[in-house]
C-alpha cells in the first residue's frame, strides 16, 4: 500500500465502504447527469475524489461525513464520492487534474469549478471551507479580486498561486509564486513548498522540463527541507515518464539517504518500483526490510506483495497479502488484492 506525502504538504496515505453513511445522499448518477441536474436545479455540486488506499479519505468517511451538520450541508448540494483510480471516474479525475487524495471539489450550477481543497478536513473546517466556497468566500476568484488592489501582498500572491498550482494550472500559478520567490528569496520555510508546488503543477500539465527545473532547485537549494525527498520522488517519476528507468530508480534511491531504517521511506521506494515494474531486484530486499521494521504492518505487507506480483512470484504475493488480510479481515482492498494475485497465477498457468 502506498505511503507517501502528497503535493503541497498534504499526507496521502481505503475509504471504508463508499456511501456507507446513508445520511449523506451520495448520487449514483454519471458526471454528465450530475452537471445537467445542477444546472436544472440551480445547485452546487460537491465531489469527494478518493482512493481506496487513502488514510485521510477513510478518516473523512469515519469522522467528517458522519457529522450531522456536514450531512445537512452536503444534502443541500448534489454530492458524489468517486474512486479516482477506478472506471468510470478515472477520466473525470484526469479532467480535473486530481493528483492528491482526498480532493474535495466544488462545482457551481454553471458546471464550472468554483474551488477545491486537498486533504483531510474535520467537520468544522469542512463546513467553513466548503460552505464558504459556495458563498464566494476564500475562492480563487475572491482572492484574485483582492490581489488587484494589493499586487505585492505576499500572502495573497502565495494563496492565489498555490490554488492554481493545486488545480494543475501551471501557467496561472507561475507568475504569483515566482513573484513571491523574488520578493522573499530567503524564506526557508515557504520557498521549498513553492518550488514543489510549481514543479507539481507543471508535472500535472505534463510539462516535464519545467517541472524538472523546479524540483532540481528544491533538492539543490533546500536539500535539508522536509519536502526535499518528495522532490526526488517527482524527479524519479519524470525520469520514468521520459523512459529512463535506471535513472528513475537511482533518483528514488536518494530518498533513502539517512533513512535506511525508516520503514516508511523504504516502503515508498519499493512501492515506486513495484508499480512501474522497474528495479525489482533492489525493491525486494528493501520491501522485506520495511515489512520487518514495521512489525509486519498490513499496508507495508501489501507493498511487499506487490513487489512479488511485479516479479511474477504469485505464490509469495498471495501468501504475504493473506498475512496482511488476516490482520484486517474485513478490508475490501486487501481481499481484492488476494483475488487479483490468484487470478494472475491462474492466468499464468493457463498459458503454460
Secondary structure, 3 states (H helix, E strand, C coil): CCCEECHHHCEECCCCCCCCCCCCCECCCCHHHHHHHHHHHCCCEEEEEECCCCHHHHHHHHHHCCCHHHHHHHHCCEEEEEECCCCCCHHHHHHCCCCCCCEEEEECCCCCEEEEEECCCCHHHHHHHHHHHHCCCCCHHHHHHHHHHCCCCHHHHHHHHHHHHHCCCHHHHHHHHHHHHHHCCCCCCHHHHHHHHHHHHHHHCCCHHHHHHHHHHHHHHCCCCCCHHHHHHHHHHHHHHCCCHHHHHHHHHHHHCCCCCCHHHHHHHHHHHHHHCCCHHHHHHHHHHHHHHCCCCHHHHHHHHHHHHHCCCHHHHHHHHHHHHHHCCCCHHHHHHHHHHHHHHHHHHHCC
